[in-house]
């Protein structure tokens, strides 16, 4: 077990691998946060439009 940590932290390719893995995890967390925020904003905007449209009379589409 000690040699695995030594290889990861003690060599150039181990450090690059560690940095790359941390970077990829960080980007994954960022994308989850970013897209969930955008989805929530879109849902809020849609609900606001529905509430605003509820006060209007129904549209007569040439029928009746």
mmJSON file of the N, C-alpha and C atoms, coordinates in Angstrom:
{"data_MODEL":{"atom_site":{
"group_PDB":["ATOM","ATOM","ATOM","ATOM","ATOM","ATOM","ATOM","ATOM","ATOM","ATOM","ATOM","ATOM","ATOM","ATOM","ATOM","ATOM","ATOM","ATOM","ATOM","ATOM","ATOM","ATOM","ATOM","ATOM","ATOM","ATOM","ATOM","ATOM","ATOM","ATOM","ATOM","ATOM","ATOM","ATOM","ATOM","ATOM","ATOM","ATOM","ATOM","ATOM","ATOM","ATOM","ATOM","ATOM","ATOM","ATOM","ATOM","ATOM","ATOM","ATOM","ATOM","ATOM","ATOM","ATOM","ATOM","ATOM","ATOM","ATOM","ATOM","ATOM","ATOM","ATOM","ATOM","ATOM","ATOM","ATOM","ATOM","ATOM","ATOM","ATOM","ATOM","ATOM","ATOM","ATOM","ATOM","ATOM","ATOM","ATOM","ATOM","ATOM","ATOM","ATOM","ATOM","ATOM","ATOM","ATOM","ATOM","ATOM","ATOM","ATOM","ATOM","ATOM","ATOM","ATOM","ATOM","ATOM","ATOM","ATOM","ATOM","ATOM","ATOM","ATOM","ATOM","ATOM","ATOM","ATOM","ATOM","ATOM","ATOM","ATOM","ATOM","ATOM","ATOM","ATOM","ATOM","ATOM","ATOM","ATOM","ATOM","ATOM","ATOM","ATOM","ATOM","ATOM","ATOM","ATOM","ATOM","ATOM","ATOM","ATOM","ATOM","ATOM","ATOM","ATOM","ATOM","ATOM","ATOM","ATOM","ATOM","ATOM","ATOM","ATOM","ATOM","ATOM","ATOM","ATOM","ATOM","ATOM","ATOM","ATOM","ATOM","ATOM","ATOM","ATOM","ATOM","ATOM","ATOM","ATOM","ATOM","ATOM","ATOM","ATOM","ATOM","ATOM","ATOM","ATOM","ATOM","ATOM","ATOM","ATOM","ATOM","ATOM","ATOM","ATOM","ATOM","ATOM","ATOM","ATOM","ATOM","ATOM","ATOM","ATOM","ATOM","ATOM","ATOM","ATOM","ATOM","ATOM","ATOM","ATOM","ATOM","ATOM"],
"id":[1,2,3,4,5,6,7,8,9,10,11,12,13,14,15,16,17,18,19,20,21,22,23,24,25,26,27,28,29,30,31,32,33,34,35,36,37,38,39,40,41,42,43,44,45,46,47,48,49,50,51,52,53,54,55,56,57,58,59,60,61,62,63,64,65,66,67,68,69,70,71,72,73,74,75,76,77,78,79,80,81,82,83,84,85,86,87,88,89,90,91,92,93,94,95,96,97,98,99,100,101,102,103,104,105,106,107,108,109,110,111,112,113,114,115,116,117,118,119,120,121,122,123,124,125,126,127,128,129,130,131,132,133,134,135,136,137,138,139,140,141,142,143,144,145,146,147,148,149,150,151,152,153,154,155,156,157,158,159,160,161,162,163,164,165,166,167,168,169,170,171,172,173,174,175,176,177,178,179,180,181,182,183,184,185,186,187,188,189,190,191,192],
"type_symbol":["N","C","C","N","C","C","N","C","C","N","C","C","N","C","C","N","C","C","N","C","C","N","C","C","N","C","C","N","C","C","N","C","C","N","C","C","N","C","C","N","C","C","N","C","C","N","C","C","N","C","C","N","C","C","N","C","C","N","C","C","N","C","C","N","C","C","N","C","C","N","C","C","N","C","C","N","C","C","N","C","C","N","C","C","N","C","C","N","C","C","N","C","C","N","C","C","N","C","C","N","C","C","N","C","C","N","C","C","N","C","C","N","C","C","N","C","C","N","C","C","N","C","C","N","C","C","N","C","C","N","C","C","N","C","C","N","C","C","N","C","C","N","C","C","N","C","C","N","C","C","N","C","C","N","C","C","N","C","C","N","C","C","N","C","C","N","C","C","N","C","C","N","C","C","N","C","C","N","C","C","N","C","C","N","C","C","N","C","C","N","C","C"],
"label_atom_id":["N","CA","C","N","CA","C","N","CA","C","N","CA","C","N","CA","C","N","CA","C","N","CA","C","N","CA","C","N","CA","C","N","CA","C","N","CA","C","N","CA","C","N","CA","C","N","CA","C","N","CA","C","N","CA","C","N","CA","C","N","CA","C","N","CA","C","N","CA","C","N","CA","C","N","CA","C","N","CA","C","N","CA","C","N","CA","C","N","CA","C","N","CA","C","N","CA","C","N","CA","C","N","CA","C","N","CA","C","N","CA","C","N","CA","C","N","CA","C","N","CA","C","N","CA","C","N","CA","C","N","CA","C","N","CA","C","N","CA","C","N","CA","C","N","CA","C","N","CA","C","N","CA","C","N","CA","C","N","CA","C","N","CA","C","N","CA","C","N","CA","C","N","CA","C","N","CA","C","N","CA","C","N","CA","C","N","CA","C","N","CA","C","N","CA","C","N","CA","C","N","CA","C","N","CA","C","N","CA","C","N","CA","C","N","CA","C","N","CA","C","N","CA","C"],
"label_alt_id":[null,null,null,null,null,null,null,null,null,null,null,null,null,null,null,null,null,null,null,null,null,null,null,null,null,null,null,null,null,null,null,null,null,null,null,null,null,null,null,null,null,null,null,null,null,null,null,null,null,null,null,null,null,null,null,null,null,null,null,null,null,null,null,null,null,null,null,null,null,null,null,null,null,null,null,null,null,null,null,null,null,null,null,null,null,null,null,null,null,null,null,null,null,null,null,null,null,null,null,null,null,null,null,null,null,null,null,null,null,null,null,null,null,null,null,null,null,null,null,null,null,null,null,null,null,null,null,null,null,null,null,null,null,null,null,null,null,null,null,null,null,null,null,null,null,null,null,null,null,null,null,null,null,null,null,null,null,null,null,null,null,null,null,null,null,null,null,null,null,null,null,null,null,null,null,null,null,null,null,null,null,null,null,null,null,null,null,null,null,null,null,null],
"label_comp_id":["UNK","UNK","UNK","UNK","UNK","UNK","UNK","UNK","UNK","UNK","UNK","UNK","UNK","UNK","UNK","UNK","UNK","UNK","UNK","UNK","UNK","UNK","UNK","UNK","UNK","UNK","UNK","UNK","UNK","UNK","UNK","UNK","UNK","UNK","UNK","UNK","UNK","UNK","UNK","UNK","UNK","UNK","UNK","UNK","UNK","UNK","UNK","UNK","UNK","UNK","UNK","UNK","UNK","UNK","UNK","UNK","UNK","UNK","UNK","UNK","UNK","UNK","UNK","UNK","UNK","UNK","UNK","UNK","UNK","UNK","UNK","UNK","UNK","UNK","UNK","UNK","UNK","UNK","UNK","UNK","UNK","UNK","UNK","UNK","UNK","UNK","UNK","UNK","UNK","UNK","UNK","UNK","UNK","UNK","UNK","UNK","UNK","UNK","UNK","UNK","UNK","UNK","UNK","UNK","UNK","UNK","UNK","UNK","UNK","UNK","UNK","UNK","UNK","UNK","UNK","UNK","UNK","UNK","UNK","UNK","UNK","UNK","UNK","UNK","UNK","UNK","UNK","UNK","UNK","UNK","UNK","UNK","UNK","UNK","UNK","UNK","UNK","UNK","UNK","UNK","UNK","UNK","UNK","UNK","UNK","UNK","UNK","UNK","UNK","UNK","UNK","UNK","UNK","UNK","UNK","UNK","UNK","UNK","UNK","UNK","UNK","UNK","UNK","UNK","UNK","UNK","UNK","UNK","UNK","UNK","UNK","UNK","UNK","UNK","UNK","UNK","UNK","UNK","UNK","UNK","UNK","UNK","UNK","UNK","UNK","UNK","UNK","UNK","UNK","UNK","UNK","UNK"],
"label_asym_id":["A","A","A","A","A","A","A","A","A","A","A","A","A","A","A","A","A","A","A","A","A","A","A","A","A","A","A","A","A","A","A","A","A","A","A","A","A","A","A","A","A","A","A","A","A","A","A","A","A","A","A","A","A","A","A","A","A","A","A","A","A","A","A","A","A","A","A","A","A","A","A","A","A","A","A","A","A","A","A","A","A","A","A","A","A","A","A","A","A","A","A","A","A","A","A","A","A","A","A","A","A","A","A","A","A","A","A","A","A","A","A","A","A","A","A","A","A","A","A","A","A","A","A","A","A","A","A","A","A","A","A","A","A","A","A","A","A","A","A","A","A","A","A","A","A","A","A","A","A","A","A","A","A","A","A","A","A","A","A","A","A","A","A","A","A","A","A","A","A","A","A","A","A","A","A","A","A","A","A","A","A","A","A","A","A","A","A","A","A","A","A","A"],
"label_entity_id":["1","1","1","1","1","1","1","1","1","1","1","1","1","1","1","1","1","1","1","1","1","1","1","1","1","1","1","1","1","1","1","1","1","1","1","1","1","1","1","1","1","1","1","1","1","1","1","1","1","1","1","1","1","1","1","1","1","1","1","1","1","1","1","1","1","1","1","1","1","1","1","1","1","1","1","1","1","1","1","1","1","1","1","1","1","1","1","1","1","1","1","1","1","1","1","1","1","1","1","1","1","1","1","1","1","1","1","1","1","1","1","1","1","1","1","1","1","1","1","1","1","1","1","1","1","1","1","1","1","1","1","1","1","1","1","1","1","1","1","1","1","1","1","1","1","1","1","1","1","1","1","1","1","1","1","1","1","1","1","1","1","1","1","1","1","1","1","1","1","1","1","1","1","1","1","1","1","1","1","1","1","1","1","1","1","1","1","1","1","1","1","1"],
"label_seq_id":[1,1,1,2,2,2,3,3,3,4,4,4,5,5,5,6,6,6,7,7,7,8,8,8,9,9,9,10,10,10,11,11,11,12,12,12,13,13,13,14,14,14,15,15,15,16,16,16,17,17,17,18,18,18,19,19,19,20,20,20,21,21,21,22,22,22,23,23,23,24,24,24,25,25,25,26,26,26,27,27,27,28,28,28,29,29,29,30,30,30,31,31,31,32,32,32,33,33,33,34,34,34,35,35,35,36,36,36,37,37,37,38,38,38,39,39,39,40,40,40,41,41,41,42,42,42,43,43,43,44,44,44,45,45,45,46,46,46,47,47,47,48,48,48,49,49,49,50,50,50,51,51,51,52,52,52,53,53,53,54,54,54,55,55,55,56,56,56,57,57,57,58,58,58,59,59,59,60,60,60,61,61,61,62,62,62,63,63,63,64,64,64],
"pdbx_PDB_ins_code":[null,null,null,null,null,null,null,null,null,null,null,null,null,null,null,null,null,null,null,null,null,null,null,null,null,null,null,null,null,null,null,null,null,null,null,null,null,null,null,null,null,null,null,null,null,null,null,null,null,null,null,null,null,null,null,null,null,null,null,null,null,null,null,null,null,null,null,null,null,null,null,null,null,null,null,null,null,null,null,null,null,null,null,null,null,null,null,null,null,null,null,null,null,null,null,null,null,null,null,null,null,null,null,null,null,null,null,null,null,null,null,null,null,null,null,null,null,null,null,null,null,null,null,null,null,null,null,null,null,null,null,null,null,null,null,null,null,null,null,null,null,null,null,null,null,null,null,null,null,null,null,null,null,null,null,null,null,null,null,null,null,null,null,null,null,null,null,null,null,null,null,null,null,null,null,null,null,null,null,null,null,null,null,null,null,null,null,null,null,null,null,null],
"Cartn_x":[0.831,0.0,0.866,1.966,2.863,3.46,3.738,4.341,3.325,2.029,1.023,0.974,0.974,0.973,2.276,3.351,4.646,4.682,4.1,4.03,3.115,2.012,1.061,1.609,2.204,2.661,4.141,4.886,6.324,6.849,5.977,6.427,5.667,6.268,5.625,4.305,4.314,3.089,2.023,2.431,1.462,0.805,1.603,1.048,0.142,0.536,-0.327,-1.636,-1.572,-2.776,-3.678,-3.097,-3.862,-4.496,-3.733,-4.26,-5.377,-5.183,-6.209,-7.488,-7.355,-8.537,-9.286,-8.564,-9.198,-9.879,-9.227,-9.812,-11.109,-11.095,-12.286,-13.433,-13.151,-14.196,-14.751,-13.873,-14.315,-15.204,-14.844,-15.66,-17.019,-17.038,-18.295,-19.215,-18.67,-19.462,-19.96,-19.11,-19.517,-20.673,-20.575,-21.636,-22.946,-22.901,-24.126,-24.751,-23.947,-24.451,-25.009,-24.27,-24.656,-25.971,-26.066,-27.263,-28.473,-28.297,-29.442,-29.941,-29.033,-29.438,-30.196,-29.728,-30.406,-31.778,-31.89,-33.173,-34.153,-33.701,-34.58,-35.02,-34.116,-34.481,-35.518,-35.352,-36.297,-37.666,-37.688,-38.95,-39.643,-38.884,-39.466,-40.046,-39.325,-39.801,-41.072,-41.113,-42.298,-43.498,-43.298,-44.391,-44.874,-43.947,-44.313,-45.158,-44.784,-45.564,-46.954,-47.048,-48.355,-49.252,-48.684,-49.479,-49.93,-49.047,-49.383,-50.47,-50.424,-51.407,-52.741,-52.771,-54.027,-54.967,-54.469,-55.303,-55.934,-55.494,-56.013,-57.238,-58.158,-59.302,-58.856,-59.606,-59.219,-59.246,-58.36,-58.241,-59.248,-59.979,-60.914,-60.145,-59.926,-59.14,-59.993,-60.985,-61.824,-62.963,-63.139,-64.229,-65.342,-66.563,-67.722,-68.149],
"Cartn_y":[-1.197,0.0,1.247,1.197,2.347,2.683,1.677,1.945,2.594,2.308,2.942,4.447,4.803,6.229,6.89,6.172,6.708,6.927,6.014,6.175,7.318,7.494,8.55,9.929,10.052,11.363,11.629,10.607,10.769,10.788,10.608,10.611,11.674,12.085,13.099,12.585,11.391,10.867,10.592,10.266,10.084,11.396,12.454,13.764,14.288,14.115,14.541,13.757,12.485,11.675,12.158,12.463,12.964,14.314,15.215,16.532,16.386,15.535,15.313,14.739,13.806,13.21,14.236,15.046,16.082,17.116,17.478,18.426,17.878,16.619,16.008,15.934,15.59,15.556,16.95,17.943,19.327,19.801,19.485,19.862,19.154,17.893,17.172,17.822,18.214,18.893,20.23,20.963,22.251,22.091,21.101,20.904,20.507,19.654,19.281,20.519,21.341,22.561,23.526,23.729,24.687,24.284,23.016,22.575,22.504,22.101,22.073,23.483,24.466,25.86,26.364,26.067,26.502,25.842,24.563,23.872,24.513,24.845,25.475,26.855,27.626,28.941,28.813,27.835,27.626,27.215,26.35,25.928,27.101,27.954,29.13,30.092,30.29,31.182,30.627,29.333,28.706,28.856,28.637,28.782,30.231,31.175,32.588,32.919,32.375,32.597,31.975,30.809,30.174,30.988,31.52,32.355,33.633,34.223,35.45,35.179,34.049,33.697,33.29,32.914,32.495,33.677,34.907,36.086,36.559,36.027,36.452,35.624,36.206,35.41,34.378,33.311,32.289,32.852,32.369,32.844,32.108,32.865,32.267,32.023,30.796,30.433,30.3,31.161,31.112,30.118,29.572,28.614,29.295,28.934,29.363,30.688],
"Cartn_z":[0.0,0.0,0.0,0.7,0.76,-0.595,-1.401,-2.7,-3.658,-3.488,-4.335,-4.046,-2.776,-2.419,-2.836,-2.7,-3.108,-4.621,-5.374,-6.824,-7.223,-6.483,-6.805,-6.454,-5.305,-4.849,-5.115,-5.439,-5.573,-6.997,-7.973,-9.364,-10.145,-11.248,-12.096,-12.661,-13.216,-13.808,-12.75,-11.535,-10.454,-10.065,-9.98,-9.634,-10.741,-11.993,-13.095,-13.091,-12.782,-12.699,-11.566,-10.43,-9.291,-9.605,-10.197,-10.563,-11.597,-12.586,-13.6,-13.006,-12.091,-11.459,-10.618,-9.857,-9.042,-9.934,-11.028,-11.97,-12.566,-12.993,-13.591,-12.586,-11.348,-10.328,-10.077,-10.05,-9.861,-10.999,-12.231,-13.377,-13.306,-12.897,-12.748,-11.73,-10.581,-9.558,-10.087,-10.792,-11.345,-12.328,-13.23,-14.218,-13.554,-12.547,-11.832,-11.202,-10.548,-9.918,-10.969,-12.052,-13.085,-13.761,-14.194,-14.902,-13.979,-12.732,-11.824,-11.543,-11.471,-11.28,-12.501,-13.701,-14.918,-15.06,-14.716,-14.78,-13.806,-12.601,-11.619,-12.088,-12.678,-13.197,-14.307,-15.175,-16.257,-15.716,-14.708,-14.111,-13.431,-12.742,-12.103,-13.133,-14.23,-15.286,-15.931,-16.14,-16.731,-15.791,-14.51,-13.545,-13.492,-13.596,-13.599,-14.829,-15.981,-17.202,-17.102,-16.488,-16.33,-15.404,-14.309,-13.402,-14.091,-14.883,-15.601,-16.635,-17.294,-18.301,-17.708,-16.435,-15.804,-15.625,-15.605,-15.423,-16.718,-17.845,-19.144,-19.509,-20.276,-20.731,-21.757,-21.925,-22.906,-24.313,-25.142,-26.511,-27.387,-28.21,-29.165,-30.454,-30.77,-31.942,-33.203,-33.374,-34.553,-34.421,-33.263,-33.044,-32.273,-32.594,-31.83,-32.087],
"occupancy":[1.0,1.0,1.0,1.0,1.0,1.0,1.0,1.0,1.0,1.0,1.0,1.0,1.0,1.0,1.0,1.0,1.0,1.0,1.0,1.0,1.0,1.0,1.0,1.0,1.0,1.0,1.0,1.0,1.0,1.0,1.0,1.0,1.0,1.0,1.0,1.0,1.0,1.0,1.0,1.0,1.0,1.0,1.0,1.0,1.0,1.0,1.0,1.0,1.0,1.0,1.0,1.0,1.0,1.0,1.0,1.0,1.0,1.0,1.0,1.0,1.0,1.0,1.0,1.0,1.0,1.0,1.0,1.0,1.0,1.0,1.0,1.0,1.0,1.0,1.0,1.0,1.0,1.0,1.0,1.0,1.0,1.0,1.0,1.0,1.0,1.0,1.0,1.0,1.0,1.0,1.0,1.0,1.0,1.0,1.0,1.0,1.0,1.0,1.0,1.0,1.0,1.0,1.0,1.0,1.0,1.0,1.0,1.0,1.0,1.0,1.0,1.0,1.0,1.0,1.0,1.0,1.0,1.0,1.0,1.0,1.0,1.0,1.0,1.0,1.0,1.0,1.0,1.0,1.0,1.0,1.0,1.0,1.0,1.0,1.0,1.0,1.0,1.0,1.0,1.0,1.0,1.0,1.0,1.0,1.0,1.0,1.0,1.0,1.0,1.0,1.0,1.0,1.0,1.0,1.0,1.0,1.0,1.0,1.0,1.0,1.0,1.0,1.0,1.0,1.0,1.0,1.0,1.0,1.0,1.0,1.0,1.0,1.0,1.0,1.0,1.0,1.0,1.0,1.0,1.0,1.0,1.0,1.0,1.0,1.0,1.0,1.0,1.0,1.0,1.0,1.0,1.0],
"B_iso_or_equiv":[0.0,0.0,0.0,0.0,0.0,0.0,0.0,0.0,0.0,0.0,0.0,0.0,0.0,0.0,0.0,0.0,0.0,0.0,0.0,0.0,0.0,0.0,0.0,0.0,0.0,0.0,0.0,0.0,0.0,0.0,0.0,0.0,0.0,0.0,0.0,0.0,0.0,0.0,0.0,0.0,0.0,0.0,0.0,0.0,0.0,0.0,0.0,0.0,0.0,0.0,0.0,0.0,0.0,0.0,0.0,0.0,0.0,0.0,0.0,0.0,0.0,0.0,0.0,0.0,0.0,0.0,0.0,0.0,0.0,0.0,0.0,0.0,0.0,0.0,0.0,0.0,0.0,0.0,0.0,0.0,0.0,0.0,0.0,0.0,0.0,0.0,0.0,0.0,0.0,0.0,0.0,0.0,0.0,0.0,0.0,0.0,0.0,0.0,0.0,0.0,0.0,0.0,0.0,0.0,0.0,0.0,0.0,0.0,0.0,0.0,0.0,0.0,0.0,0.0,0.0,0.0,0.0,0.0,0.0,0.0,0.0,0.0,0.0,0.0,0.0,0.0,0.0,0.0,0.0,0.0,0.0,0.0,0.0,0.0,0.0,0.0,0.0,0.0,0.0,0.0,0.0,0.0,0.0,0.0,0.0,0.0,0.0,0.0,0.0,0.0,0.0,0.0,0.0,0.0,0.0,0.0,0.0,0.0,0.0,0.0,0.0,0.0,0.0,0.0,0.0,0.0,0.0,0.0,0.0,0.0,0.0,0.0,0.0,0.0,0.0,0.0,0.0,0.0,0.0,0.0,0.0,0.0,0.0,0.0,0.0,0.0,0.0,0.0,0.0,0.0,0.0,0.0],
"pdbx_formal_charge":[null,null,null,null,null,null,null,null,null,null,null,null,null,null,null,null,null,null,null,null,null,null,null,null,null,null,null,null,null,null,null,null,null,null,null,null,null,null,null,null,null,null,null,null,null,null,null,null,null,null,null,null,null,null,null,null,null,null,null,null,null,null,null,null,null,null,null,null,null,null,null,null,null,null,null,null,null,null,null,null,null,null,null,null,null,null,null,null,null,null,null,null,null,null,null,null,null,null,null,null,null,null,null,null,null,null,null,null,null,null,null,null,null,null,null,null,null,null,null,null,null,null,null,null,null,null,null,null,null,null,null,null,null,null,null,null,null,null,null,null,null,null,null,null,null,null,null,null,null,null,null,null,null,null,null,null,null,null,null,null,null,null,null,null,null,null,null,null,null,null,null,null,null,null,null,null,null,null,null,null,null,null,null,null,null,null,null,null,null,null,null,null],
"auth_seq_id":[1,1,1,2,2,2,3,3,3,4,4,4,5,5,5,6,6,6,7,7,7,8,8,8,9,9,9,10,10,10,11,11,11,12,12,12,13,13,13,14,14,14,15,15,15,16,16,16,17,17,17,18,18,18,19,19,19,20,20,20,21,21,21,22,22,22,23,23,23,24,24,24,25,25,25,26,26,26,27,27,27,28,28,28,29,29,29,30,30,30,31,31,31,32,32,32,33,33,33,34,34,34,35,35,35,36,36,36,37,37,37,38,38,38,39,39,39,40,40,40,41,41,41,42,42,42,43,43,43,44,44,44,45,45,45,46,46,46,47,47,47,48,48,48,49,49,49,50,50,50,51,51,51,52,52,52,53,53,53,54,54,54,55,55,55,56,56,56,57,57,57,58,58,58,59,59,59,60,60,60,61,61,61,62,62,62,63,63,63,64,64,64],
"auth_comp_id":["UNK","UNK","UNK","UNK","UNK","UNK","UNK","UNK","UNK","UNK","UNK","UNK","UNK","UNK","UNK","UNK","UNK","UNK","UNK","UNK","UNK","UNK","UNK","UNK","UNK","UNK","UNK","UNK","UNK","UNK","UNK","UNK","UNK","UNK","UNK","UNK","UNK","UNK","UNK","UNK","UNK","UNK","UNK","UNK","UNK","UNK","UNK","UNK","UNK","UNK","UNK","UNK","UNK","UNK","UNK","UNK","UNK","UNK","UNK","UNK","UNK","UNK","UNK","UNK","UNK","UNK","UNK","UNK","UNK","UNK","UNK","UNK","UNK","UNK","UNK","UNK","UNK","UNK","UNK","UNK","UNK","UNK","UNK","UNK","UNK","UNK","UNK","UNK","UNK","UNK","UNK","UNK","UNK","UNK","UNK","UNK","UNK","UNK","UNK","UNK","UNK","UNK","UNK","UNK","UNK","UNK","UNK","UNK","UNK","UNK","UNK","UNK","UNK","UNK","UNK","UNK","UNK","UNK","UNK","UNK","UNK","UNK","UNK","UNK","UNK","UNK","UNK","UNK","UNK","UNK","UNK","UNK","UNK","UNK","UNK","UNK","UNK","UNK","UNK","UNK","UNK","UNK","UNK","UNK","UNK","UNK","UNK","UNK","UNK","UNK","UNK","UNK","UNK","UNK","UNK","UNK","UNK","UNK","UNK","UNK","UNK","UNK","UNK","UNK","UNK","UNK","UNK","UNK","UNK","UNK","UNK","UNK","UNK","UNK","UNK","UNK","UNK","UNK","UNK","UNK","UNK","UNK","UNK","UNK","UNK","UNK","UNK","UNK","UNK","UNK","UNK","UNK"],
"auth_asym_id":["A","A","A","A","A","A","A","A","A","A","A","A","A","A","A","A","A","A","A","A","A","A","A","A","A","A","A","A","A","A","A","A","A","A","A","A","A","A","A","A","A","A","A","A","A","A","A","A","A","A","A","A","A","A","A","A","A","A","A","A","A","A","A","A","A","A","A","A","A","A","A","A","A","A","A","A","A","A","A","A","A","A","A","A","A","A","A","A","A","A","A","A","A","A","A","A","A","A","A","A","A","A","A","A","A","A","A","A","A","A","A","A","A","A","A","A","A","A","A","A","A","A","A","A","A","A","A","A","A","A","A","A","A","A","A","A","A","A","A","A","A","A","A","A","A","A","A","A","A","A","A","A","A","A","A","A","A","A","A","A","A","A","A","A","A","A","A","A","A","A","A","A","A","A","A","A","A","A","A","A","A","A","A","A","A","A","A","A","A","A","A","A"],
"auth_atom_id":["N","CA","C","N","CA","C","N","CA","C","N","CA","C","N","CA","C","N","CA","C","N","CA","C","N","CA","C","N","CA","C","N","CA","C","N","CA","C","N","CA","C","N","CA","C","N","CA","C","N","CA","C","N","CA","C","N","CA","C","N","CA","C","N","CA","C","N","CA","C","N","CA","C","N","CA","C","N","CA","C","N","CA","C","N","CA","C","N","CA","C","N","CA","C","N","CA","C","N","CA","C","N","CA","C","N","CA","C","N","CA","C","N","CA","C","N","CA","C","N","CA","C","N","CA","C","N","CA","C","N","CA","C","N","CA","C","N","CA","C","N","CA","C","N","CA","C","N","CA","C","N","CA","C","N","CA","C","N","CA","C","N","CA","C","N","CA","C","N","CA","C","N","CA","C","N","CA","C","N","CA","C","N","CA","C","N","CA","C","N","CA","C","N","CA","C","N","CA","C","N","CA","C","N","CA","C","N","CA","C","N","CA","C","N","CA","C","N","CA","C","N","CA","C"],
"pdbx_PDB_model_num":[1,1,1,1,1,1,1,1,1,1,1,1,1,1,1,1,1,1,1,1,1,1,1,1,1,1,1,1,1,1,1,1,1,1,1,1,1,1,1,1,1,1,1,1,1,1,1,1,1,1,1,1,1,1,1,1,1,1,1,1,1,1,1,1,1,1,1,1,1,1,1,1,1,1,1,1,1,1,1,1,1,1,1,1,1,1,1,1,1,1,1,1,1,1,1,1,1,1,1,1,1,1,1,1,1,1,1,1,1,1,1,1,1,1,1,1,1,1,1,1,1,1,1,1,1,1,1,1,1,1,1,1,1,1,1,1,1,1,1,1,1,1,1,1,1,1,1,1,1,1,1,1,1,1,1,1,1,1,1,1,1,1,1,1,1,1,1,1,1,1,1,1,1,1,1,1,1,1,1,1,1,1,1,1,1,1,1,1,1,1,1,1]
}}}
